[in-house]
């Protein structure tokens, strides 16, 4: 409780009894009341006490611990006290620590410790372990977790993930447990942050094979070098001994945490293509070698987690076959089946030409090249970035160019080329149609001319054979066909008189279908028969195919 002059009980305790007396005297003089009896001389004023340092005033507060960690001056006892406060202390105190970015400061300190290249001392190993435990206790509070991950969560997760390079196995197991929690946190929202943290871990340790490269490499080295006898360091590798896996239980717990994290990542990803992408990255980083070593432990808990992981792989394989409508299942681990399926999908398309070109360029890589495998690894990374850019967005970050923009430009160029081909084909068709139209016009003109000649000839024939001769159609086509002065044959024309003389010889025409000709009119005497009786039908030479024209010739 504060006094009227602003002092608190903590101030009095901190300053001591002399300070208390001085404070009372100052308070009395301020109020005009003497602190000493009348007649007694006042003592000489004492020297004012030094103000209490701010560090002493805030000792034990969240900001005090944060300042200690930032200055790298926190002792082992102070870190132990911080663990006790985070584990069993007041929830409000933990929330205040998280709100002041306490977990981010711990992650930064852990990142600094994990990047030390010099030989680690026992003090460094203990400090790393204590920092990781503090982060674990913060994540046990739901409200504190939300506050801790509210500002720059990716940086915090990346720094925590960097601790997987620490040789101490128990510390690495705690880091894996934190990553497992983050993968499942907020309905899988933290999975992407964990994957990016693993990718940064591989880049920091010169493992360019993807997000699982360094993690799987270190895990495989530890499992493969555990020794010939279970629970014994006999025959163990230096990495295994340096990891501090003194007992089989430590190694078993560490392996279980790794498999749980693998299962968590595969289950947190909902998209099939993204999940298959992670599977490909795991396989290229040595997944199946790790699974084989894990099965050799013959531990029921580990075997169960391995079965769950294999079931996820099998379900993805089945879903892939259904989505691609494949008649025969395609084993993604069989290079022949994958290539055969790829050929079927690109058959009779322009994509087949590009696929063939890519394979031809791959043949140019010399087998004796020291970077033979690295070149294929780079090609795999580029292809994965290009294919998965729409869903992961890593292509632009790695290539420095927008993949969507490049693809759009290539697509626009292909469309322009296709339109040019279609335009050329259309122009060729137009020329062909124009030629055919002109030919049809010429034929139509000839046909119309022939029809006019035939109509004129028919009109003349209906008028009667009054002319001495008839022009052939060939000559008539060249003559003027507009002479239609012949009188048409009338329906009620009286029959002509019979001619006593020899029938007039009519030259043979090149037209068929006229069965008979009518002879010209003849003079009739007064006693001649009636016109109906005097008319006779004469045979037209050559009309029916006879040889009468021969006698006239």
C-alpha positions as semicolon CSV with decimal commas, in nm:
position;residue;x (nm);y (nm);z (nm)
1;X;0,000;0,000;0,000
2;X;0,146;0,338;-0,097
3;X;0,186;0,618;0,152
4;X;0,079;0,975;0,097
5;X;0,423;1,071;-0,030
6;X;0,436;0,792;-0,290
7;X;0,652;0,530;-0,113
8;X;0,552;0,166;-0,109
9;X;0,628;-0,111;0,131
10;X;0,870;-0,266;-0,112
11;X;1,060;0,063;-0,126
12;X;1,098;0,075;0,246
13;X;1,215;-0,280;0,265
14;X;1,464;-0,224;-0,012
15;X;1,609;0,097;0,131
16;X;1,642;-0,030;0,492
17;X;1,564;0,123;0,834
18;X;1,768;0,437;0,773
19;X;1,569;0,510;0,467
20;X;1,250;0,460;0,661
21;X;1,354;0,719;0,920
22;X;1,456;0,965;0,654
23;X;1,129;0,909;0,477
24;X;0,928;0,976;0,790
25;X;1,124;1,293;0,865
26;X;1,075;1,421;0,517
27;X;0,706;1,347;0,535
28;X;0,670;1,530;0,869
29;X;0,855;1,838;0,751
30;X;0,640;1,851;0,443
31;X;0,327;1,855;0,661
32;X;0,467;2,120;0,902
33;X;0,493;1,878;1,194
34;X;0,817;1,830;1,385
35;X;0,930;1,473;1,414
36;X;1,128;1,540;1,735
37;X;1,003;1,656;2,079
38;X;1,024;2,029;2,162
39;X;1,358;2,146;2,292
40;X;1,552;1,865;2,134
41;X;1,786;1,981;1,859
42;X;1,717;1,841;1,520
43;X;1,973;1,598;1,391
44;X;2,180;1,684;1,091
45;X;2,014;1,572;0,768
46;X;2,151;1,246;0,646
47;X;2,265;1,170;0,299
48;X;1,978;1,056;0,077
49;X;1,979;0,688;-0,009
50;X;2,057;0,584;-0,366
51;X;1,752;0,503;-0,574
52;X;1,682;0,142;-0,634
53;X;1,801;0,014;-0,975
54;X;1,520;-0,073;-1,220
55;X;1,650;-0,428;-1,241
56;X;1,584;-0,483;-0,871
57;X;1,235;-0,339;-0,901
58;X;1,138;-0,580;-1,187
59;X;1,315;-0,892;-1,064
60;X;1,096;-1,194;-1,132
61;X;0,874;-1,014;-1,383
62;X;0,832;-1,145;-1,740
63;X;1,021;-0,852;-1,891
64;X;1,310;-0,914;-1,650
65;X;1,357;-1,271;-1,774
66;X;1,321;-1,160;-2,136
67;X;1,594;-0,898;-2,084
68;X;1,823;-1,159;-1,929
69;X;1,775;-1,397;-2,222
70;X;1,836;-1,122;-2,478
71;X;2,156;-1,015;-2,303
72;X;2,270;-1,380;-2,278
73;X;2,325;-1,333;-1,905
74;X;2,063;-1,573;-1,771
75;X;2,217;-1,827;-1,536
76;X;2,115;-2,190;-1,501
77;X;1,931;-2,107;-1,178
78;X;1,741;-1,824;-1,346
79;X;1,644;-2,050;-1,637
80;X;1,528;-2,312;-1,389
81;X;1,316;-2,049;-1,214
82;X;1,170;-1,945;-1,549
83;X;1,077;-2,306;-1,622
84;X;0,902;-2,333;-1,288
85;X;0,703;-2,015;-1,355
86;X;0,604;-2,128;-1,706
87;X;0,514;-2,480;-1,598
88;X;0,325;-2,427;-1,275
89;X;0,295;-2,053;-1,236
90;X;0,004;-1,821;-1,283
91;X;-0,163;-1,839;-1,626
92;X;-0,177;-1,460;-1,641
93;X;0,199;-1,445;-1,589
94;X;0,253;-1,692;-1,876
95;X;0,022;-1,493;-2,105
96;X;0,208;-1,174;-2,020
97;X;0,539;-1,344;-2,099
98;X;0,404;-1,460;-2,437
99;X;0,250;-1,121;-2,510
100;X;0,591;-0,958;-2,458
101;X;0,731;-1,190;-2,731
102;X;0,898;-1,414;-2,479
103;X;0,876;-1,724;-2,698
104;X;1,025;-1,538;-2,994
105;X;1,319;-1,436;-2,774
106;X;1,364;-1,797;-2,661
107;X;1,355;-1,916;-3,022
108;X;1,614;-1,656;-3,119
109;X;1,841;-1,771;-2,836
110;X;1,795;-2,135;-2,940
111;X;1,886;-2,048;-3,298
112;X;2,205;-1,877;-3,181
113;X;2,307;-2,178;-2,977
114;X;2,235;-2,427;-3,256
115;X;2,452;-2,241;-3,508
116;X;2,770;-2,266;-3,307
117;X;3,041;-2,432;-3,513
118;X;3,293;-2,468;-3,232
119;X;3,286;-2,776;-3,007
120;X;2,996;-2,754;-2,771
121;X;3,048;-2,750;-2,401
122;X;2,830;-2,911;-2,141
123;X;2,702;-2,567;-2,053
124;X;2,584;-2,508;-2,412
125;X;2,405;-2,842;-2,424
126;X;2,229;-2,769;-2,096
127;X;2,132;-2,418;-2,209
128;X;1,979;-2,555;-2,530
129;X;1,781;-2,812;-2,338
130;X;1,650;-2,553;-2,089
131;X;1,541;-2,314;-2,366
132;X;1,352;-2,589;-2,548
133;X;1,177;-2,690;-2,226
134;X;1,065;-2,331;-2,170
135;X;0,914;-2,320;-2,519
136;X;0,735;-2,648;-2,451
137;X;0,578;-2,511;-2,132
138;X;0,452;-2,200;-2,315
139;X;0,280;-2,414;-2,578
140;X;0,096;-2,601;-2,303
141;X;-0,116;-2,286;-2,252
142;X;-0,365;-2,235;-2,532
143;X;-0,408;-1,861;-2,487
144;X;-0,033;-1,811;-2,453
145;X;0,022;-2,008;-2,773
146;X;-0,209;-1,777;-2,967
147;X;-0,028;-1,473;-2,832
148;X;0,315;-1,621;-2,901
149;X;0,231;-1,705;-3,263
150;X;0,045;-1,382;-3,334
151;X;0,356;-1,189;-3,445
152;X;0,601;-1,325;-3,705
153;X;0,514;-1,690;-3,646
154;X;0,719;-1,816;-3,941
155;X;1,042;-1,671;-3,803
156;X;0,974;-1,827;-3,465
157;X;0,899;-2,171;-3,611
158;X;1,205;-2,156;-3,840
159;X;1,434;-2,081;-3,546
160;X;1,285;-2,361;-3,342
161;X;1,329;-2,602;-3,633
162;X;1,697;-2,508;-3,663
163;X;1,756;-2,691;-3,333
164;X;1,723;-3,026;-3,518
165;X;2,091;-2,983;-3,602
166;X;2,183;-3,000;-3,233
167;X;2,378;-3,321;-3,160
168;X;2,210;-3,379;-2,823
169;X;1,939;-3,639;-2,885
170;X;1,699;-3,553;-2,597
171;X;1,694;-3,190;-2,711
172;X;1,619;-3,293;-3,068
173;X;1,336;-3,513;-2,946
174;X;1,179;-3,218;-2,762
175;X;1,211;-3,006;-3,078
176;X;1,033;-3,280;-3,277
177;X;0,753;-3,283;-3,020
178;X;0,714;-2,906;-3,063
179;X;0,698;-2,945;-3,442
180;X;0,439;-3,222;-3,408
181;X;0,224;-2,989;-3,199
182;X;0,260;-2,709;-3,454
183;X;0,164;-2,941;-3,742
184;X;-0,168;-3,024;-3,577
185;X;-0,218;-2,678;-3,426
186;X;-0,518;-2,477;-3,548
187;X;-0,647;-2,755;-3,776
188;X;-0,319;-2,798;-3,959
189;X;-0,253;-2,428;-4,017
190;X;0,099;-2,464;-3,879
191;X;0,199;-2,745;-4,115
192;X;0,313;-2,507;-4,387
193;X;0,526;-2,315;-4,136
194;X;0,693;-2,637;-4,024
195;X;0,767;-2,739;-4,384
196;X;0,925;-2,401;-4,455
197;X;1,128;-2,432;-4,138
198;X;1,255;-2,772;-4,251
199;X;1,348;-2,626;-4,589
200;X;1,546;-2,347;-4,419
201;X;1,715;-2,613;-4,206
202;X;1,834;-2,796;-4,519
203;X;1,961;-2,474;-4,677
204;X;2,151;-2,372;-4,363
205;X;2,326;-2,711;-4,355
206;X;2,411;-2,718;-4,728
207;X;2,154;-2,983;-4,820
208;X;1,980;-2,852;-5,135
209;X;1,760;-3,158;-5,180
210;X;1,445;-3,006;-5,036
211;X;1,279;-2,970;-4,700
212;X;1,343;-3,332;-4,597
213;X;1,706;-3,355;-4,710
214;X;1,891;-3,268;-4,388
215;X;1,628;-3,411;-4,155
216;X;1,623;-3,752;-4,324
217;X;1,999;-3,758;-4,376
218;X;2,071;-3,701;-4,007
219;X;1,801;-3,949;-3,903
220;X;1,933;-4,220;-4,135
221;X;2,291;-4,164;-4,015
222;X;2,180;-4,202;-3,654
223;X;1,973;-4,517;-3,713
224;X;2,236;-4,679;-3,933
225;X;2,515;-4,614;-3,682
226;X;2,350;-4,730;-3,362
227;X;2,579;-5,033;-3,330
228;X;2,558;-5,406;-3,369
229;X;2,408;-5,474;-3,026
230;X;2,087;-5,317;-2,906
231;X;2,142;-5,094;-2,605
232;X;2,519;-5,110;-2,641
233;X;2,758;-4,856;-2,797
234;X;2,969;-5,137;-2,939
235;X;3,020;-5,069;-3,308
236;X;2,827;-4,743;-3,291
237;X;2,924;-4,453;-3,514
238;X;3,074;-4,130;-3,375
239;X;2,753;-3,947;-3,466
240;X;2,553;-4,191;-3,260
241;X;2,779;-4,150;-2,958
242;X;2,787;-3,773;-2,994
243;X;2,406;-3,765;-3,001
244;X;2,395;-3,884;-2,644
245;X;2,178;-4,190;-2,713
246;X;2,308;-4,374;-2,410
247;X;2,011;-4,607;-2,389
248;X;1,785;-4,781;-2,635
249;X;1,486;-4,601;-2,482
250;X;1,620;-4,260;-2,588
251;X;1,668;-4,377;-2,944
252;X;1,324;-4,540;-2,953
253;X;1,153;-4,224;-2,832
254;X;1,344;-4,018;-3,085
255;X;1,248;-4,253;-3,370
256;X;0,883;-4,249;-3,260
257;X;0,879;-3,868;-3,264
258;X;1,023;-3,866;-3,618
259;X;0,758;-4,105;-3,750
260;X;0,482;-3,911;-3,575
261;X;0,601;-3,593;-3,745
262;X;0,607;-3,768;-4,084
263;X;0,253;-3,894;-4,032
264;X;0,143;-3,551;-3,912
265;X;0,268;-3,377;-4,225
266;X;0,103;-3,630;-4,459
267;X;-0,227;-3,612;-4,271
268;X;-0,232;-3,234;-4,238
269;X;-0,207;-3,181;-4,616
270;X;-0,554;-3,213;-4,773
271;X;-0,466;-3,165;-5,140
272;X;-0,374;-3,490;-5,318
273;X;-0,119;-3,334;-5,553
274;X;0,057;-3,150;-5,270
275;X;0,065;-3,470;-5,066
276;X;0,216;-3,659;-5,360
277;X;0,469;-3,378;-5,394
278;X;0,576;-3,428;-5,032
279;X;0,592;-3,801;-5,093
280;X;0,827;-3,750;-5,388
281;X;1,051;-3,524;-5,179
282;X;1,059;-3,782;-4,901
283;X;1,145;-4,062;-5,141
284;X;1,428;-3,866;-5,299
285;X;1,566;-3,796;-4,949
286;X;1,586;-4,164;-4,850
287;X;1,242;-4,240;-4,707
288;X;1,235;-4,614;-4,774
289;X;1,579;-4,671;-4,624
290;X;1,458;-4,505;-4,303
291;X;1,139;-4,714;-4,299
292;X;1,341;-5,031;-4,339
293;X;1,566;-4,938;-4,047
294;X;1,263;-4,844;-3,837
295;X;1,102;-5,184;-3,896
296;X;1,417;-5,354;-3,770
297;X;1,344;-5,225;-3,418
298;X;1,040;-5,458;-3,394
299;X;0,860;-5,227;-3,151
300;X;0,477;-5,248;-3,161
301;X;0,423;-4,874;-3,123
302;X;0,662;-4,791;-3,405
303;X;0,520;-5,066;-3,627
304;X;0,170;-4,926;-3,581
305;X;0,280;-4,579;-3,688
306;X;0,459;-4,730;-3,989
307;X;0,138;-4,909;-4,090
308;X;-0,054;-4,581;-4,073
309;X;0,209;-4,414;-4,290
310;X;0,201;-4,695;-4,546
311;X;-0,179;-4,683;-4,553
312;X;-0,162;-4,314;-4,637
313;X;0,075;-4,390;-4,926
314;X;-0,153;-4,667;-5,057
315;X;-0,462;-4,445;-5,040
316;X;-0,283;-4,173;-5,233
317;X;-0,181;-4,425;-5,498
318;X;-0,542;-4,538;-5,541
319;X;-0,673;-4,183;-5,556
320;X;-0,411;-4,097;-5,816
321;X;-0,515;-4,386;-6,039
322;X;-0,880;-4,284;-6,012
323;X;-0,813;-3,918;-6,083
324;X;-0,604;-3,997;-6,391
325;X;-0,854;-4,259;-6,518
326;X;-0,579;-4,513;-6,572
327;X;-0,672;-4,859;-6,693
328;X;-0,365;-5,009;-6,527
329;X;-0,237;-4,885;-6,189
330;X;0,085;-4,689;-6,210
331;X;0,343;-4,765;-5,943
332;X;0,513;-4,435;-5,866
333;X;0,826;-4,619;-5,755
334;X;0,862;-4,801;-6,089
335;X;1,035;-4,583;-6,345
336;X;0,916;-4,795;-6,639
337;X;0,549;-4,768;-6,540
338;X;0,577;-4,395;-6,478
339;X;0,739;-4,339;-6,818
340;X;0,481;-4,558;-6,993
341;X;0,196;-4,365;-6,832
342;X;0,358;-4,038;-6,928
343;X;0,386;-4,151;-7,289
344;X;0,019;-4,246;-7,299
345;X;-0,088;-3,910;-7,160
346;X;0,122;-3,711;-7,408
347;X;0,054;-3,927;-7,714
348;X;-0,071;-3,747;-8,027
349;X;-0,016;-3,404;-7,876
350;X;0,241;-3,128;-7,891
351;X;0,344;-3,217;-7,536
352;X;0,500;-3,537;-7,665
353;X;0,745;-3,335;-7,876
354;X;0,852;-3,131;-7,574
355;X;0,884;-3,444;-7,362
356;X;1,106;-3,604;-7,624
357;X;1,315;-3,288;-7,646
358;X;1,362;-3,281;-7,269
359;X;1,470;-3,645;-7,263
360;X;1,712;-3,584;-7,548
361;X;1,874;-3,301;-7,354
362;X;1,902;-3,524;-7,048
363;X;2,105;-3,766;-7,256
364;X;2,366;-3,496;-7,307
365;X;2,464;-3,511;-6,938
366;X;2,784;-3,712;-6,925
367;X;2,787;-4,002;-6,685
368;X;3,146;-3,932;-6,580
369;X;3,052;-3,578;-6,478
370;X;3,125;-3,527;-6,105
371;X;2,799;-3,333;-6,077
372;X;2,598;-3,601;-6,259
373;X;2,352;-3,664;-5,975
374;X;2,345;-3,297;-5,876
375;X;2,230;-3,195;-6,224
376;X;1,938;-3,437;-6,212
377;X;1,859;-3,313;-5,863
378;X;1,849;-2,956;-5,992
379;X;1,623;-3,058;-6,281
380;X;1,389;-3,236;-6,039
381;X;1,373;-2,927;-5,818
382;X;1,297;-2,699;-6,112
383;X;1,026;-2,930;-6,246
384;X;0,867;-2,958;-5,903
385;X;0,867;-2,580;-5,861
386;X;0,711;-2,528;-6,203
387;X;0,441;-2,790;-6,157
388;X;0,352;-2,701;-5,797
389;X;0,389;-2,324;-5,827
390;X;0,014;-2,266;-5,842
391;X;-0,036;-2,442;-5,506
392;X;0,292;-2,386;-5,325
393;X;0,425;-2,067;-5,484
394;X;0,790;-2,168;-5,452
395;X;0,879;-2,126;-5,819
396;X;0,902;-1,748;-5,818
397;X;1,108;-1,750;-5,499
398;X;1,364;-1,993;-5,641
399;X;1,371;-1,879;-6,005
400;X;1,325;-1,508;-5,949
401;X;1,054;-1,503;-6,216
402;X;0,681;-1,543;-6,206
403;X;0,604;-1,893;-6,328
404;X;0,247;-1,801;-6,413
405;X;0,370;-1,512;-6,625
406;X;0,617;-1,734;-6,812
407;X;0,352;-1,998;-6,875
408;X;0,107;-1,730;-6,990
409;X;0,364;-1,593;-7,236
410;X;0,435;-1,940;-7,374
411;X;0,063;-2,008;-7,403
412;X;0,009;-1,677;-7,582
413;X;0,291;-1,759;-7,825
414;X;0,142;-2,101;-7,894
415;X;-0,201;-1,948;-7,951
416;X;-0,054;-1,690;-8,189
417;X;0,126;-1,962;-8,384
418;X;-0,192;-2,168;-8,396
419;X;-0,392;-1,869;-8,517
420;X;-0,135;-1,799;-8,787
421;X;-0,159;-2,158;-8,908
422;X;-0,537;-2,138;-8,911
423;X;-0,522;-1,807;-9,100
424;X;-0,290;-1,955;-9,363
425;X;-0,517;-2,257;-9,401
426;X;-0,821;-2,029;-9,435
427;X;-0,650;-1,821;-9,700
428;X;-0,558;-2,135;-9,895
429;X;-0,917;-2,255;-9,876
430;X;-1,041;-1,917;-9,998
431;X;-0,808;-1,932;-10,301
432;X;-0,925;-2,284;-10,380
433;X;-1,289;-2,181;-10,352
434;X;-1,226;-1,881;-10,576
435;X;-1,072;-2,105;-10,846
436;X;-1,360;-2,350;-10,819
437;X;-1,610;-2,064;-10,839
438;X;-1,450;-1,929;-11,154
439;X;-1,452;-2,275;-11,310
440;X;-1,817;-2,321;-11,223
441;X;-1,892;-1,979;-11,374
442;X;-1,727;-2,079;-11,702
443;X;-1,919;-2,404;-11,710
444;X;-2,244;-2,225;-11,634
445;X;-2,184;-1,976;-11,916
446;X;-2,120;-2,260;-12,163
447;X;-2,430;-2,440;-12,043
448;X;-2,644;-2,128;-12,078
449;X;-2,512;-2,073;-12,432
450;X;-2,590;-2,432;-12,525
451;X;-2,939;-2,401;-12,379
452;X;-3,001;-2,091;-12,589
453;X;-2,890;-2,270;-12,905
454;X;-3,106;-2,569;-12,828
455;X;-3,408;-2,350;-12,756
456;X;-3,361;-2,170;-13,087
457;X;-3,327;-2,500;-13,270
458;X;-3,639;-2,638;-13,106
459;X;-3,831;-2,325;-13,201
460;X;-3,713;-2,353;-13,558
461;X;-3,806;-2,720;-13,576
462;X;-4,152;-2,642;-13,444
463;X;-4,186;-2,383;-13,720
464;X;-4,131;-2,651;-13,988
465;X;-3,853;-2,750;-14,231
466;X;-3,902;-2,449;-14,461
467;X;-3,531;-2,379;-14,485
468;X;-3,330;-2,582;-14,732
469;X;-3,083;-2,700;-14,475
470;X;-3,031;-2,712;-14,100
471;X;-2,713;-2,608;-13,930
472;X;-2,544;-2,852;-13,702
473;X;-2,530;-2,770;-13,328
474;X;-2,158;-2,715;-13,349
475;X;-2,201;-2,447;-13,614
476;X;-2,506;-2,309;-13,443
477;X;-2,309;-2,241;-13,125
478;X;-2,086;-2,008;-13,320
479;X;-2,369;-1,838;-13,512
480;X;-2,607;-1,575;-13,392
481;X;-2,871;-1,750;-13,188
482;X;-3,102;-1,451;-13,166
483;X;-3,278;-1,517;-13,501
484;X;-3,612;-1,635;-13,373
485;X;-3,822;-1,506;-13,669
486;X;-3,968;-1,847;-13,755
487;X;-4,340;-1,869;-13,709
488;X;-4,433;-2,110;-13,431
489;X;-4,643;-2,414;-13,515
490;X;-5,008;-2,356;-13,448
491;X;-5,219;-2,623;-13,286
492;X;-5,517;-2,597;-13,536
493;X;-5,313;-2,566;-13,852
494;X;-5,485;-2,752;-14,143
495;X;-5,303;-3,053;-14,280
496;X;-5,099;-3,005;-14,595
497;X;-5,194;-3,154;-14,931
498;X;-5,029;-3,469;-15,052
499;X;-4,734;-3,412;-15,282
500;X;-4,725;-3,625;-15,591
501;X;-4,356;-3,583;-15,633
502;X;-4,078;-3,761;-15,457
503;X;-4,034;-3,666;-15,092
504;X;-3,791;-3,387;-15,035
505;X;-3,458;-3,507;-14,919
506;X;-3,378;-3,370;-14,568
507;X;-3,021;-3,392;-14,445
508;X;-2,963;-3,597;-14,132
509;X;-2,941;-3,403;-13,805
510;X;-2,731;-3,481;-13,500
511;X;-3,037;-3,484;-13,276
512;X;-3,238;-3,787;-13,188
513;X;-3,590;-3,812;-13,059
514;X;-3,781;-3,668;-13,356
515;X;-3,979;-3,962;-13,497
516;X;-4,115;-3,799;-13,810
517;X;-4,110;-3,491;-14,025
518;X;-4,398;-3,322;-14,208
519;X;-4,358;-3,262;-14,581
520;X;-4,405;-2,923;-14,729
521;X;-4,740;-2,808;-14,881
522;X;-4,837;-2,914;-15,240
523;X;-5,077;-2,776;-15,501
524;X;-5,417;-2,944;-15,499
525;X;-5,664;-2,963;-15,793
526;X;-6,030;-2,897;-15,753
527;X;-6,114;-3,265;-15,756
528;X;-5,853;-3,362;-15,502
529;X;-5,952;-3,531;-15,186
530;X;-6,014;-3,348;-14,863
531;X;-5,714;-3,216;-14,675
532;X;-5,744;-3,489;-14,420
533;X;-5,728;-3,755;-14,690
534;X;-5,450;-3,587;-14,887
535;X;-5,206;-3,570;-14,602
536;X;-4,953;-3,850;-14,584
537;X;-4,676;-3,932;-14,344
538;X;-4,336;-3,955;-14,502
539;X;-4,033;-4,120;-14,354
540;X;-3,746;-3,897;-14,253
541;X;-3,423;-4,045;-14,373
542;X;-3,203;-4,143;-14,085
543;X;-3,464;-4,068;-13,820
544;X;-3,492;-4,430;-13,714
545;X;-3,145;-4,540;-13,796
546;X;-3,224;-4,677;-14,151
547;X;-2,994;-4,655;-14,449
548;X;-3,214;-4,430;-14,664
549;X;-2,955;-4,152;-14,645
550;X;-2,711;-4,371;-14,826
551;X;-2,931;-4,388;-15,139
552;X;-2,968;-4,012;-15,145
553;X;-2,605;-3,955;-15,125
